[in-house]
Amino acid sequence: MQTGHTYDLKDAVPGASRVAFGSFDGLHVGHRAVIEKLYGYETQTPVLLSFEESEKPVIYSEDEKEYLLKDSGVEIMVSMPVKDAYAMAGEEFAREILAGKLQAKSVVAGENMTFGHEGLGIDALKEFGEKYGFSVEVVPTVYLGGEPVTTDRIKKAVEDGDFRRINILLGHAYLMRGTVVHGKAAGCKVGMPTANLGVAKNKLFPPHGVYGTLSYMDGTFFRGMTNIGLRPSDDDIPIATVETFLLDFDRDIYGKDIKLEVHAYIRGVKKFANLEEVKKQVDKDIEAVRVYMDGVIYNMKK
């Protein structure tokens, strides 16, 4: 089931709802434990209120969260700027947003959640629920490896490029979603046309380098070699890009929406003396990506 996505709090839900709220950055296994408690109430629409961060680095943008929720059972995802959510007093948020605009009759929350500019917790949420007409179900924290699963823990794994740990904590492969945009066509110089993926400006990138990836479009996927970061051999413009060379692929895909899964770190950024050196390294990288991603695809089909 496709999840409806809106930024309009006023007309977000048609009637009574069951709400989970928070940043949900990463939609990791701890978040999923909360979301799974939204279902099974025929008279209450499952709603996820997502706090959108537009400045600090994020694992996932709002569009990426929407994509990941498409088969989750969440019927409506409402995005609200995080700065607006935490500018409100806790009681005002409970009264005006949860009970008011979202018409919540029940709220699901992790045991360590906070809300309002006072940083209030579960006890306050229950108190406001009694006052404004919604119940509260508390979901215990999820632990993996003896530690709680948190967004900060996953961000550290992304910054370290530890994809095994990232995938375990997220419960899915780290992804980027965006539209193929026109870049500098730098790959054409070495006979390797690349697709430049336009992603959120505050997207948290793993270490700059070359990665083995899968690109999903039009109902199927393609193996790819993706450069995340700068291109020291091509230019010195300090703007990170996401460029993918799709293996065994020859189509015009400008303007296409793509979901890019990052599976393997191949090598770090290198500066080459000339195009001949670049071509030799590219050939090595493509072979490494082909071998690794064949293994990924094989395990997917098991």
C-alpha positions in Angstrom: 0.0 0.0 0.0 1.3 3.4 -1.0 1.7 5.9 1.9 0.2 9.3 1.4 2.6 12.1 2.2 1.6 15.7 3.0 3.0 18.8 4.7 -0.5 20.1 5.4 -1.2 19.4 9.1 -4.6 21.1 8.9 -6.2 18.6 6.4 -3.8 15.7 7.0 -6.3 13.1 8.3 -10.0 12.6 7.5 -11.0 11.4 11.0 -9.7 9.6 14.1 -6.1 8.6 14.0 -3.4 6.5 15.8 -0.1 8.5 15.7 3.6 8.0 16.1 5.8 11.1 16.0 9.4 12.0 15.9 12.4 12.4 13.5 12.4 8.8 12.4 15.7 9.5 10.8 16.9 6.2 9.3 13.6 4.4 9.9 15.8 1.9 11.8 14.7 -1.3 13.6 13.8 0.7 16.7 11.6 3.0 14.7 10.0 0.0 13.0 9.1 -1.5 16.4 7.1 1.7 17.1 5.5 1.8 13.6 4.3 -1.8 13.9 2.1 -0.8 16.8 0.2 1.6 14.6 -1.9 -1.1 13.0 -5.0 -3.1 13.9 -7.3 -0.3 14.9 -10.1 -0.2 12.3 -11.5 3.2 13.5 -8.1 4.9 13.7 -6.0 5.8 10.6 -2.3 4.9 11.1 -0.4 8.2 10.9 3.3 8.9 11.1 4.2 12.5 12.0 7.8 13.0 10.8 9.9 16.0 12.1 11.8 17.3 9.0 15.4 18.4 9.5 16.5 20.8 6.7 19.9 21.9 8.0 21.7 19.3 10.1 22.9 16.1 8.3 20.3 13.4 8.0 20.4 9.7 7.1 17.2 10.0 5.2 15.3 12.9 3.6 11.5 13.1 3.9 11.2 11.7 0.3 13.4 8.7 1.3 11.3 8.1 4.4 8.2 8.1 2.3 9.7 5.5 -0.1 10.7 3.3 2.8 7.2 3.5 4.3 5.4 2.5 1.1 4.7 -1.1 2.2 4.7 -0.5 5.9 0.9 -0.1 6.5 1.3 3.6 7.4 -1.5 5.3 5.5 -0.5 8.9 6.0 2.9 10.5 6.6 2.8 14.1 7.7 6.0 16.1 7.6 6.5 19.0 10.1 9.7 21.2 10.4 11.6 20.0 13.4 12.3 23.5 14.5 8.5 24.2 14.6 7.9 21.0 16.6 10.4 21.8 19.3 9.5 25.5 19.4 6.2 24.5 20.9 5.5 23.8 24.6 4.8 20.1 25.2 1.2 20.7 26.2 0.6 22.9 23.2 2.0 20.2 20.9 -0.3 17.6 22.5 -3.3 19.8 22.3 -2.9 21.6 19.0 -1.1 19.0 16.9 -1.8 15.5 18.2 -5.4 15.9 19.5 -6.2 18.9 17.3 -5.0 18.7 13.7 -4.2 15.0 13.7 -7.3 14.0 15.6 -5.3 11.4 17.6 -7.3 9.0 19.7 -4.1 7.0 20.5 -0.4 7.7 20.3 2.5 5.2 20.1 5.9 6.2 21.4 9.2 4.8 22.3 10.0 4.8 26.0 12.8 7.4 25.7 11.0 9.8 23.4 11.0 13.6 24.2 8.8 16.4 22.9 8.2 20.1 23.3 10.9 22.7 24.0 11.0 21.5 27.6 12.1 18.0 26.5 9.2 16.3 28.2 8.9 12.5 28.3 6.4 9.6 28.4 4.8 10.6 31.8 3.9 14.0 30.5 2.5 12.6 27.2 0.3 10.3 29.2 -0.9 13.2 31.4 -1.8 15.3 28.3 -3.4 12.3 26.7 -5.8 12.0 29.6 -6.5 15.7 29.3 -7.0 15.8 25.6 -8.6 12.5 24.7 -5.9 10.1 23.5 -4.3 7.0 25.0 -0.5 6.3 24.9 1.1 3.0 24.2 4.8 2.8 25.1 7.2 0.7 23.1 10.4 -0.6 24.8 13.8 0.4 23.3 15.3 -2.1 20.9 18.8 -3.3 21.6 21.3 -4.9 19.3 24.8 -5.9 20.3 24.1 -5.0 23.9 23.4 -1.3 23.0 20.2 0.6 22.1 19.6 1.2 18.4 19.8 5.0 18.0 20.0 7.4 15.1 23.4 8.7 16.4 24.7 5.2 16.5 23.8 4.7 12.8 25.2 8.1 11.8 28.5 7.0 13.3 28.4 3.8 11.3 27.7 5.8 8.1 30.6 8.2 8.8 32.8 5.1 9.3 31.5 3.5 6.1 30.7 0.3 8.1 27.9 -1.0 5.9 27.6 -4.4 7.7 26.8 -2.5 10.9 24.6 0.1 9.0 22.4 -2.6 7.4 22.0 -4.5 10.7 20.9 -1.4 12.6 18.7 -0.1 9.9 17.2 -3.4 9.0 17.7 -2.6 5.3 20.4 -1.4 2.9 21.5 2.2 3.2 19.9 4.1 0.4 19.8 7.4 -1.5 16.8 8.5 -3.5 16.8 11.2 -6.0 16.4 12.3 -9.7 19.1 11.9 -12.3 20.3 15.4 -13.1 22.8 16.8 -15.6 26.3 17.0 -14.3 29.7 17.7 -16.0 29.6 14.3 -17.8 33.1 13.7 -16.5 32.8 10.0 -16.9 32.5 10.3 -20.7 36.1 11.3 -20.8 37.1 7.8 -20.0 34.3 6.1 -22.0 32.1 5.7 -19.0 28.9 7.9 -19.0 27.6 8.3 -15.5 24.2 9.2 -13.9 24.4 12.1 -11.5 21.9 11.6 -8.7 20.4 14.8 -7.2 19.9 14.1 -3.4 18.9 16.2 -0.4 21.5 19.0 0.3 21.8 17.8 3.9 22.2 14.1 3.1 24.7 12.3 5.3 27.3 10.7 3.1 29.6 7.8 3.9 33.4 8.5 3.4 34.1 9.8 0.0 35.1 7.0 -2.4 34.0 4.3 -4.8 31.1 2.0 -3.9 29.3 -1.0 -5.2 25.6 -0.2 -5.6 22.2 -1.3 -6.9 20.1 1.3 -8.7 16.3 0.6 -8.8 14.1 2.1 -11.5 11.1 1.0 -13.6 10.5 -2.0 -11.4 14.0 -3.6 -11.7 17.6 -3.0 -10.5 21.0 -2.6 -12.1 24.5 -3.1 -10.7 26.6 0.0 -10.5 29.8 1.6 -9.5 29.2 4.8 -7.6 31.6 7.6 -6.8 30.4 9.6 -3.7 32.3 12.8 -3.1 34.7 15.0 -4.9 36.5 14.3 -8.2 40.1 15.3 -7.6 41.3 14.1 -11.0 38.6 16.1 -12.8 38.1 19.3 -10.9 38.7 21.0 -7.6 35.1 22.2 -7.0 34.4 21.4 -3.3 30.9 20.1 -3.9 30.2 16.4 -3.2 28.3 14.5 -5.9 26.8 11.1 -6.3 27.8 9.7 -9.7 26.9 6.2 -10.8 28.2 4.1 -13.8 25.5 1.5 -14.4 27.0 -1.8 -15.6 25.7 -3.4 -18.8 23.3 -0.4 -19.3 22.8 2.0 -22.1 19.8 4.3 -21.8 18.9 7.9 -21.5 17.7 8.2 -17.9 17.9 12.0 -17.2 14.9 13.0 -15.1 14.3 9.4 -13.8 13.7 8.8 -10.2 16.2 6.3 -8.8 16.6 4.5 -5.5 20.3 3.8 -5.0 21.3 1.1 -2.4 24.9 1.4 -1.2 26.3 -2.1 -0.5 30.1 -2.1 -0.5 33.1 0.2 -0.1 35.5 -0.4 -2.9 38.3 2.2 -2.4 38.9 5.7 -1.3 39.5 8.8 -3.4 42.6 9.0 -5.4 44.1 11.7 -7.6 45.6 10.4 -10.9 48.2 12.0 -13.1 46.4 11.5 -16.4 43.4 9.9 -18.1 45.3 6.7 -18.8 45.8 6.0 -15.1 42.1 6.8 -14.5 41.0 4.3 -17.1 43.2 1.5 -15.7 41.8 2.1 -12.2 38.3 2.3 -13.5 38.7 -1.1 -15.1 39.9 -2.6 -11.8 37.0 -0.9 -9.9 34.4 -2.2 -12.3 35.7 -5.8 -11.9 35.6 -5.5 -8.1 32.1 -4.1 -8.2 30.9 -6.8 -10.6 32.2 -9.6 -8.4 30.9 -8.1 -5.1 27.5 -7.2 -6.4 27.0 -10.6 -8.1 27.3 -11.9 -4.5 24.8 -9.4 -3.2 22.3 -10.3 -5.9 22.8 -14.1 -5.3 22.1 -13.6 -1.6 19.0 -11.5 -2.4 17.5 -14.4 -4.4 18.0 -17.1 -1.8 
